[in-house]
Amino acid sequence: MKRTVTAILLVMLLTSMLYSAFKITPVGAVGTIYIRADGSVDPPTAPIQRNGNVYTLTSNITSDADPAIVVERDNIMVDGSGFMVEGTGAILFRGIYLNGRSNVTIKNTAIEAFDCGIFLASSSNNIIGNNITANNYCGIWLYSPSSGNSISGNNITNNGVGILLDSSSNNIVSGNNIANNGHGIYLSRSSNNCIAQNNLTANDWFGMRIEASSSNNSITENTITDGSIGDARAAISLLSSSYCNVARNSLERNNKGLMFEYADDNTVVENEIVGNLEGFSIASCSNNFIIHNSFIDNTKYVILNSTNLWNASYPSGGNYWSDYTGIDLYCGSYQNETGSDKMGDTPYVIDVNNTDRYPLIYPYGYVPSPDFNNDGIIDIFDLVRMALAFGSVPGMPNWDPYVDLNQDGLIDIFDLVVVALRFGETV
């Protein structure tokens, strides 16, 4: 594992060196600006205005120094006021640097062309919010150990790594827009973090990479789309990390939705995994609890040397699989009692060691709506979809669970009447 982490860091270093080789030091660049422990700004001619504990940028800053801005005082706010801090792309140069600091807020700043845009070392209880980090090797880096920090509402684009947590725990990463980076969010040796409600789009390597004993992390309600197109890449990847909660994420149009390697005892619940080349790739993993997810229109699943639990006990059930062809005529823990229960009567077999005993007939948590394509209007397109599925029951080739509006296991006149009565209505 140490060898794997070392190799990744070496790739980061080489990437940074190549990036810096093509940058030119701008004319008029300034050296390092300090916010000193006594509250003063050094040099006093720097374009930063102090008002009590609020330090506001008054113009763009172009820096050829490392770091560009050093914060040496706790309990302050650095407000970029929409201005930019721009570097030269030089290797190991940092934009805004905190070491051993607490209760510092960095907001409203655009930070570009550094090895690391915002770098926190051994710093706790700070807020990084509403910034733009672009064209850096790493947008935001929390380093050994930094805890209790909040990284929220930032736009992070075109960096090698968007957000990196390295030996840093108990942080919150939420509500960020993270697009067109190499890695979106990367955790190494970092545990007990909350990664929630981020929007990750078109990141080339991994949307999220959780590795090297990064355990007990909560990964919830993120949207990860249109990325990770390489052979070994995924929207969410767990490597040698355990006891993580991966819940209510939307993973769509990636090379792999989920990829677990040597990752045991994790919980994967209520995720939508749609239109990926591989829905779930699992290698050498055991005792992961995987229920109430919706696996829709994924090309395949890859399970190697792994045995995991794919359903809860009856009647909680398992997962929804769009390619499941079973029927629903029976109920009960052995599926031998008369009456449907919205679970398939036969198991969904993934491989010889992995079976979902209670596959769901409907996507978990789906609330029926006659606007089947979610375009905001009940129109001819919805009516055509109803017509194509009319008369079908679970297990038939034209069965469409989204069209069964009363969820009685039969698409019939009662469903059609709902669409007809609301035809033309906006929703």
C-alpha positions as CSV (number, residue, x, y, z in Angstrom):
1,M,0.0,0.0,0.0
2,K,2.8,2.5,0.8
3,R,4.2,1.7,-2.7
4,T,0.9,2.5,-4.3
5,V,0.6,5.8,-2.5
6,T,4.2,6.7,-3.3
7,A,3.6,6.0,-7.0
8,I,0.5,8.2,-7.0
9,L,2.3,11.1,-5.4
10,L,5.2,10.7,-7.9
11,V,2.7,11.0,-10.8
12,M,1.4,14.1,-9.1
13,L,4.9,15.6,-8.9
14,L,5.8,14.8,-12.5
15,T,2.5,16.3,-13.7
16,S,3.2,19.5,-11.8
17,M,6.7,19.7,-13.2
18,L,5.4,19.4,-16.8
19,Y,2.7,22.0,-16.1
20,S,5.3,24.5,-14.7
21,A,7.6,24.0,-17.6
22,F,5.3,25.9,-19.9
23,K,4.5,28.9,-17.5
24,I,6.2,32.3,-17.8
25,T,6.7,34.5,-14.8
26,P,4.5,37.6,-15.3
27,V,5.9,41.1,-15.3
28,G,5.2,43.0,-12.1
29,A,4.8,39.9,-9.9
30,V,5.0,40.5,-6.2
31,G,6.6,38.4,-3.5
32,T,5.0,36.7,-0.5
33,I,2.3,38.7,1.4
34,Y,1.9,37.9,5.1
35,I,-1.0,38.4,7.4
36,R,1.1,38.5,10.6
37,A,0.2,37.1,14.0
38,D,-0.1,40.7,15.3
39,G,-2.7,41.5,12.6
40,S,-0.5,43.6,10.4
41,V,-0.2,43.1,6.6
42,D,3.4,42.7,5.4
43,P,4.3,44.4,3.1
44,P,1.9,47.3,4.1
45,T,1.6,48.2,0.4
46,A,0.0,44.9,-0.5
47,P,-3.5,45.2,-1.9
48,I,-5.2,43.9,1.2
49,Q,-7.3,46.1,3.4
50,R,-7.9,45.3,7.0
51,N,-11.0,46.1,9.0
52,G,-10.8,44.5,12.4
53,N,-10.4,40.8,11.7
54,V,-11.6,41.0,8.1
55,Y,-8.9,41.2,5.4
56,T,-10.2,42.1,2.0
57,L,-8.4,42.0,-1.3
58,T,-8.6,45.3,-3.2
59,S,-7.2,44.2,-6.5
60,N,-5.8,41.1,-8.3
61,I,-2.5,39.7,-7.0
62,T,0.0,38.2,-9.3
63,S,2.8,36.3,-7.4
64,D,6.1,34.7,-8.3
65,A,6.7,33.6,-4.7
66,D,5.9,30.6,-2.6
67,P,3.5,31.0,-0.9
68,A,1.7,33.9,-2.5
69,I,-0.2,34.7,0.8
70,V,0.7,33.3,4.2
71,V,-1.9,33.6,7.1
72,E,-0.2,33.6,10.5
73,R,-3.2,34.8,12.5
74,D,-6.2,32.8,13.9
75,N,-9.8,33.9,14.0
76,I,-9.9,36.1,10.9
77,M,-11.6,36.2,7.5
78,V,-9.8,36.6,4.2
79,D,-12.3,37.9,1.7
80,G,-11.1,37.9,-1.9
81,S,-14.0,40.1,-2.9
82,G,-14.0,38.4,-6.3
83,F,-10.3,39.2,-7.1
84,M,-7.7,36.7,-8.3
85,V,-4.5,35.4,-6.8
86,E,-2.5,34.1,-9.7
87,G,0.8,32.3,-9.7
88,T,3.3,31.1,-12.3
89,G,2.5,27.3,-12.2
90,A,5.9,26.7,-10.6
91,I,6.4,23.3,-8.8
92,L,5.5,23.2,-5.1
93,F,4.3,26.9,-5.1
94,R,1.2,27.5,-3.1
95,G,-1.5,30.2,-3.4
96,I,-2.9,30.7,0.1
97,Y,-1.1,28.9,2.9
98,L,-2.2,28.1,6.4
99,N,0.1,26.2,8.9
100,G,-1.2,25.5,12.4
101,R,-4.1,27.9,12.0
102,S,-7.7,27.8,13.3
103,N,-10.9,29.6,12.7
104,V,-9.8,31.2,9.5
105,T,-12.3,31.8,6.7
106,I,-11.1,32.1,3.1
107,K,-13.9,33.1,0.7
108,N,-14.7,34.8,-2.6
109,T,-11.2,34.4,-4.1
110,A,-10.2,33.1,-7.5
111,I,-6.9,31.2,-7.2
112,E,-5.1,30.0,-10.4
113,A,-1.8,28.6,-11.7
114,F,-0.2,27.3,-8.5
115,D,1.0,23.8,-7.6
116,C,-1.7,24.0,-4.9
117,G,-4.3,26.8,-4.8
118,I,-5.2,26.6,-1.1
119,F,-3.0,24.6,1.2
120,L,-3.8,23.8,4.9
121,A,-1.2,22.0,7.1
122,S,-2.0,21.0,10.6
123,S,-4.9,23.5,10.6
124,S,-8.3,23.0,12.2
125,N,-11.8,24.5,12.2
126,N,-11.3,26.7,9.2
127,I,-13.8,27.5,6.4
128,I,-13.0,27.5,2.7
129,G,-16.1,28.7,0.9
130,N,-17.3,30.2,-2.4
131,N,-13.8,30.3,-4.0
132,I,-12.8,29.5,-7.5
133,T,-9.7,27.3,-7.9
134,A,-8.7,26.6,-11.5
135,N,-5.7,25.5,-13.5
136,N,-3.7,24.4,-10.4
137,Y,-2.1,21.0,-9.9
138,C,-4.2,20.7,-6.7
139,G,-7.1,23.0,-6.1
140,I,-7.5,22.6,-2.3
141,W,-5.2,20.4,-0.2
142,L,-5.6,19.5,3.5
143,Y,-2.4,18.0,4.9
144,S,-1.3,16.0,7.9
145,P,-3.3,16.4,10.1
146,S,-6.0,19.0,9.4
147,S,-9.4,18.4,11.0
148,G,-12.7,20.1,11.6
149,N,-12.5,22.1,8.4
150,S,-15.3,23.0,6.0
151,I,-14.8,23.1,2.3
152,S,-18.2,24.2,0.8
153,G,-19.6,26.0,-2.2
154,N,-16.4,26.3,-4.2
155,N,-16.1,26.0,-8.0
156,I,-13.1,23.7,-8.7
157,T,-12.2,23.2,-12.3
158,N,-9.3,22.1,-14.5
159,N,-7.0,21.1,-11.7
160,G,-5.0,17.8,-11.6
161,V,-6.7,17.1,-8.3
162,G,-9.8,19.1,-7.2
163,I,-9.7,18.5,-3.4
164,L,-7.1,16.4,-1.7
165,L,-7.4,15.2,1.9
166,D,-4.1,13.7,3.1
167,S,-4.0,12.3,6.6
168,S,-6.8,14.6,7.5
169,S,-10.0,13.6,9.3
170,N,-13.3,14.9,10.6
171,N,-13.7,17.5,7.8
172,I,-16.8,18.4,5.8
173,V,-16.6,18.7,2.0
174,S,-20.1,19.8,0.7
175,G,-21.9,21.6,-2.0
176,N,-18.9,22.1,-4.3
177,N,-19.0,22.1,-8.1
178,I,-16.0,20.0,-9.2
179,A,-15.5,19.6,-13.0
180,N,-12.9,18.8,-15.6
181,N,-10.2,17.8,-13.1
182,G,-8.0,14.7,-13.2
183,H,-9.3,13.5,-9.8
184,G,-12.4,15.2,-8.4
185,I,-12.0,14.4,-4.7
186,Y,-9.1,12.3,-3.4
187,L,-8.8,10.9,0.2
188,S,-5.6,9.2,1.4
189,R,-5.2,8.0,5.0
190,S,-8.2,10.2,5.9
191,S,-11.1,9.0,8.0
192,N,-14.4,10.2,9.5
193,N,-14.9,12.9,6.8
194,C,-18.3,13.9,5.4
195,I,-18.4,14.2,1.6
196,A,-21.9,15.4,0.7
197,Q,-24.0,17.1,-1.9
198,N,-21.1,17.8,-4.3
199,N,-21.6,18.0,-8.1
200,L,-18.8,16.2,-9.9
201,T,-18.8,16.4,-13.7
202,A,-16.4,15.1,-16.4
203,N,-13.4,14.4,-14.1
204,D,-11.0,12.3,-16.1
205,W,-9.6,9.8,-13.6
206,F,-11.8,9.3,-10.6
207,G,-14.8,11.3,-9.4
208,M,-13.9,10.2,-5.8
209,R,-10.9,8.1,-4.8
210,I,-11.0,6.9,-1.2
211,E,-7.8,4.9,-0.4
212,A,-5.1,3.8,2.1
213,S,-7.2,3.0,5.1
214,S,-9.5,6.0,4.7
215,S,-12.3,4.5,6.8
216,N,-15.6,5.6,8.4
217,N,-16.2,8.3,5.8
218,S,-19.7,9.3,4.9
219,I,-20.2,9.8,1.1
220,T,-23.8,10.9,0.6
221,E,-26.0,12.7,-1.9
222,N,-23.3,13.5,-4.5
223,T,-23.9,13.6,-8.2
224,I,-21.1,12.2,-10.4
225,T,-21.6,12.2,-14.1
226,D,-19.8,12.0,-17.5
227,G,-16.4,11.1,-16.2
228,S,-13.9,8.4,-15.5
229,I,-13.7,7.1,-19.0
230,G,-10.4,5.2,-18.6
231,D,-10.3,1.4,-18.2
232,A,-9.7,1.4,-14.4
233,R,-11.5,4.5,-13.3
234,A,-14.8,5.0,-11.5
235,A,-17.3,7.6,-10.2
236,I,-16.6,6.4,-6.6
237,S,-13.6,4.1,-5.9
238,L,-12.8,2.6,-2.5
239,L,-9.4,1.0,-2.1
240,S,-8.3,-0.7,1.2
241,S,-10.9,1.4,3.1
242,S,-13.6,0.1,5.4
243,Y,-16.7,1.1,7.3
244,C,-17.6,3.9,4.8
245,N,-21.3,4.8,4.2
246,V,-22.0,5.3,0.5
247,A,-25.6,6.5,0.3
248,R,-28.1,8.3,-2.0
249,N,-25.5,9.2,-4.6
250,S,-26.4,9.6,-8.3
251,L,-23.7,8.0,-10.6
252,E,-24.5,8.3,-14.2
253,R,-22.6,7.8,-17.5
254,N,-19.2,6.9,-16.1
255,N,-16.8,4.1,-17.0
256,K,-17.6,2.4,-13.6
257,G,-20.3,3.5,-11.2
258,L,-18.7,2.0,-8.1
259,M,-15.3,0.2,-7.8
260,F,-14.2,-1.5,-4.6
261,E,-10.8,-3.2,-4.2
262,Y,-9.8,-4.8,-0.9
263,A,-12.6,-2.8,0.7
264,D,-14.6,-4.6,3.4
265,D,-17.5,-3.8,5.7
266,N,-18.8,-0.8,3.8
267,T,-22.5,0.1,3.4
268,V,-23.9,1.0,0.0
269,V,-27.5,2.1,0.1
270,E,-30.1,4.0,-2.0
271,N,-27.7,5.0,-4.8
272,E,-28.8,5.5,-8.4
273,I,-26.3,3.8,-10.7
274,V,-27.4,4.5,-14.3
275,G,-25.9,4.0,-17.7
276,N,-22.3,3.2,-16.7
277,L,-20.1,0.8,-18.7
278,E,-19.8,-1.2,-15.4
279,G,-22.3,-0.7,-12.7
280,F,-20.2,-2.2,-9.9
281,S,-16.7,-3.6,-10.0
282,I,-15.7,-5.5,-6.9
283,A,-12.4,-7.3,-6.4
284,S,-11.2,-9.1,-3.3
285,C,-13.9,-7.6,-1.0
286,S,-16.2,-9.1,1.6
287,N,-19.0,-8.3,4.0
288,N,-20.1,-5.1,2.2
289,F,-23.9,-4.5,2.7
290,I,-25.4,-3.4,-0.6
291,I,-29.2,-2.8,-0.6
292,H,-31.9,-0.5,-2.0
293,N,-29.8,0.7,-4.9
294,S,-31.1,1.1,-8.4
295,F,-28.9,-0.4,-11.1
296,I,-30.3,0.8,-14.4
297,D,-29.0,0.2,-17.9
298,N,-25.4,-0.5,-16.9
299,T,-23.6,-2.7,-19.4
300,K,-22.1,-5.3,-17.0
301,Y,-21.0,-6.1,-13.4
302,V,-17.6,-7.4,-12.5
303,I,-17.2,-9.4,-9.3
304,L,-13.9,-11.1,-8.5
305,N,-13.0,-13.1,-5.4
306,S,-15.7,-11.4,-3.4
307,T,-18.7,-12.3,-1.3
308,N,-21.0,-9.6,-0.2
309,L,-24.6,-9.2,1.1
310,W,-27.0,-7.8,-1.5
311,N,-30.3,-7.9,0.4
312,A,-31.7,-7.3,3.8
313,S,-34.1,-9.7,5.5
314,Y,-37.7,-9.8,4.3
315,P,-39.6,-7.6,3.7
316,S,-36.9,-4.9,3.5
317,G,-35.6,-6.5,0.3
318,G,-32.6,-6.0,-2.0
319,N,-31.8,-3.8,-5.0
320,Y,-33.5,-2.8,-8.3
321,W,-31.9,-4.3,-11.4
322,S,-33.3,-3.1,-14.7
323,D,-32.3,-6.3,-16.5
324,Y,-34.2,-8.5,-14.0
325,T,-36.7,-10.7,-15.8
326,G,-38.5,-12.4,-12.9
327,I,-42.2,-12.0,-12.1
328,D,-44.0,-11.0,-8.9
329,L,-46.9,-13.3,-8.1
330,Y,-45.9,-14.4,-4.6
331,C,-44.8,-12.9,-1.3
332,G,-43.2,-14.0,2.0
333,S,-39.6,-14.7,3.0
334,Y,-39.6,-17.8,0.8
335,Q,-41.7,-16.1,-1.9
336,N,-44.2,-19.0,-1.8
337,E,-47.3,-17.2,-0.4
338,T,-50.0,-15.9,-2.7
339,G,-49.9,-12.2,-3.5
340,S,-47.4,-9.8,-4.9
341,D,-45.0,-7.8,-2.7
342,K,-43.1,-5.7,-5.2
343,M,-40.2,-8.1,-5.0
344,G,-39.2,-10.7,-7.6
345,D,-40.2,-14.3,-6.9
346,T,-36.8,-15.6,-8.0
347,P,-33.4,-14.3,-6.9
348,Y,-31.2,-12.1,-9.1
349,V,-28.0,-14.1,-9.5
350,I,-24.9,-11.9,-9.9
351,D,-22.4,-14.7,-9.7
352,V,-21.9,-18.0,-7.9
353,N,-21.1,-16.2,-4.6
354,N,-23.3,-13.1,-4.9
355,T,-27.1,-13.2,-5.1
356,D,-29.8,-10.7,-4.4
357,R,-32.6,-12.8,-2.8
358,Y,-35.2,-10.1,-3.0
359,P,-34.8,-8.0,-6.1
360,L,-37.1,-5.0,-6.3
361,I,-39.7,-4.7,-9.0
362,Y,-39.6,-0.9,-8.8
363,P,-36.6,1.4,-8.2
364,Y,-36.2,2.1,-4.5
365,G,-38.0,5.3,-3.4
366,Y,-39.5,6.0,-6.8
367,V,-42.6,8.2,-6.6
368,P,-44.8,7.5,-9.7
369,S,-45.5,10.5,-11.9
370,P,-47.2,10.6,-15.4
371,D,-44.3,12.9,-16.5
372,F,-42.3,9.8,-17.3
373,N,-39.3,11.6,-19.0
374,N,-39.2,14.4,-16.4
375,D,-39.4,17.2,-19.0
376,G,-41.9,19.2,-17.0
377,I,-45.0,18.5,-19.1
378,I,-47.3,15.5,-19.6
379,D,-47.4,15.2,-23.3
380,I,-47.4,12.9,-26.3
381,F,-44.0,11.5,-25.4
382,D,-45.3,10.3,-22.1
383,L,-48.4,8.8,-23.8
384,V,-46.2,6.9,-26.3
385,R,-44.2,5.5,-23.5
386,M,-47.4,4.3,-21.8
387,A,-48.6,2.7,-25.1
388,L,-45.3,0.8,-25.6
389,A,-45.6,-0.7,-22.1
390,F,-49.4,-1.2,-22.1
391,G,-50.5,-4.7,-21.0
392,S,-47.1,-5.7,-19.6
393,V,-46.3,-7.2,-16.2
394,P,-42.9,-7.8,-14.5
395,G,-40.8,-10.2,-16.5
396,M,-42.2,-9.2,-19.9
397,P,-39.8,-7.6,-22.4
398,N,-41.8,-4.3,-22.6
399,W,-42.3,-4.0,-18.8
400,D,-41.6,-0.5,-17.7
401,P,-41.8,0.0,-13.9
402,Y,-42.0,3.8,-14.2
403,V,-45.2,3.6,-16.2
404,D,-47.1,1.4,-13.6
405,L,-48.5,4.5,-11.9
406,N,-50.6,2.6,-9.3
407,Q,-47.8,0.0,-8.8
408,D,-50.2,-3.0,-9.0
409,G,-47.9,-5.0,-11.2
410,L,-49.9,-4.4,-14.4
411,I,-49.8,-1.5,-16.8
412,D,-53.5,-1.2,-17.8
413,I,-56.4,1.2,-18.4
414,F,-56.1,2.5,-14.9
415,D,-52.6,3.8,-15.5
416,L,-53.6,5.1,-19.0
417,V,-56.5,7.1,-17.5
418,V,-54.2,9.0,-15.2
419,V,-52.1,10.1,-18.1
420,A,-55.1,11.0,-20.2
421,L,-56.7,13.1,-17.4
422,R,-53.5,15.1,-16.9
423,F,-52.5,15.4,-20.5
424,G,-51.1,18.8,-21.3
425,E,-50.5,19.6,-17.6
426,T,-47.2,21.1,-16.5
427,V,-45.6,19.7,-13.4
